[in-house]
Amino acid sequence: MTLDNVRKLFERIQHDKALRDKLYKADGQAGREAALREEKLYFTDAEFEEMDDVLHVKCQTQEEAERFFEFRNWWNFLRRT
């Protein structure tokens, strides 16, 4: 399910420097989509927005919430560049 791919990316991006680098270096939106498809993590912007509140609510601590907000802000910046 592609909605779950947002959660998977959130988990992987915290520890997978190679994946972060691949997404940073991707050539625009098409490049990021290709990188996500290659990693079997593809999702649409609408699916990201839908999962935003779900993932936020699942945060159990202040630290988890802060990590999530960092991820969300990073992804929002990345997808707009």
PyMOL commands that set and color helices and strands:
alter all, ss='L'
color gray80, all
select helices_A, chain A and resi 2-13+17-25+28-38+45-58+62-79
alter helices_A, ss='H'
color red, helices_A
deselect
rebuild
show_as cartoon
